[in-house]
Amino acid sequence: SSIGLNPTTESLDFGDLSRGTGAIRRVNIENGTPMPMFIAVLKSGEIGDLMEIDKNFFRLRGGEAVKIEFSLYLPASAEIDKKYKGRVYLFKIPTFGL
């Protein structure tokens, strides 16, 4: 469905990062309906504290597509050999012309 929460098996795997380094992953978002959508991205878990999202809480016009960039920086103080996990939730909410 193109309305509501889009469950995905897509993974934002940042791989094995050394302390003091970062990585970027991009996700394409498309509004396949004629109706404008409000896009909200929520992050949770330990990795959420280390992640920045370049676009969040914005409107996507009908038929429009954008890329959202997720940047992760592993600080020098990060634990060695620790797996930082979390989830990213993407919501597409119809705005009904608002």
C-alpha positions in Angstrom: 0.0 0.0 0.0 1.2 3.5 -0.7 -0.7 5.0 2.2 0.3 4.6 5.9 3.3 2.7 7.1 5.3 1.0 4.5 6.8 -2.2 5.9 10.1 -3.0 4.3 12.7 -5.7 4.5 15.2 -3.2 3.2 18.1 -2.9 5.6 20.3 0.2 6.2 23.5 -1.8 6.9 26.4 0.5 7.6 28.9 -2.4 7.7 31.9 -2.6 10.0 32.9 1.0 10.8 36.1 1.9 12.6 35.8 4.3 15.5 35.9 7.9 14.2 34.6 7.1 10.8 31.2 7.4 9.1 29.1 6.1 6.3 26.0 7.2 4.3 23.1 5.2 2.9 20.4 6.6 0.7 16.8 5.5 0.3 14.5 6.5 -2.6 10.9 7.5 -1.6 8.2 7.9 -4.2 4.7 9.0 -3.9 2.8 7.0 -6.5 -0.5 8.6 -5.8 -1.9 12.0 -7.1 -2.4 13.0 -3.4 0.3 14.9 -1.5 1.8 12.9 1.4 3.5 14.0 4.6 6.7 12.0 5.1 8.0 11.3 8.6 11.0 9.2 9.5 11.5 7.9 13.1 14.6 6.2 14.3 15.0 4.0 17.4 17.6 2.0 19.2 21.3 2.7 19.9 22.1 3.4 16.2 19.4 6.1 16.1 21.5 8.2 18.4 24.4 8.0 16.0 22.4 8.7 12.8 21.4 11.9 11.1 18.6 12.1 8.5 19.0 14.9 5.9 15.2 15.2 5.1 12.5 14.6 7.6 8.9 15.8 8.3 8.2 17.1 4.8 5.6 17.1 2.1 5.9 15.0 -1.0 3.7 16.0 -3.9 1.8 13.5 -6.0 4.1 11.7 -8.4 7.2 13.2 -6.8 10.2 11.2 -5.7 13.1 12.1 -3.4 16.2 10.5 -1.9 16.6 10.5 1.9 20.2 10.4 3.1 21.0 8.6 6.4 24.5 9.5 7.7 26.1 7.5 10.5 29.1 8.6 12.4 30.8 6.2 14.9 32.5 8.4 17.5 36.0 7.7 18.7 34.5 6.8 22.1 32.4 3.9 20.6 32.8 0.4 22.1 35.1 -1.9 20.1 33.3 -4.9 18.6 29.9 -3.7 19.7 26.9 -4.1 17.3 24.8 -1.0 17.3 21.3 -1.9 16.3 18.0 0.0 15.8 15.2 0.6 13.4 14.1 3.3 11.1 10.3 3.7 10.5 9.1 5.6 7.4 5.5 7.0 7.5 3.7 8.2 4.4 0.6 10.1 5.6 -2.0 11.4 3.1 -2.6 15.1 3.6 -5.9 15.3 1.7 -4.9 18.5 0.0 -3.9 20.4 3.1 
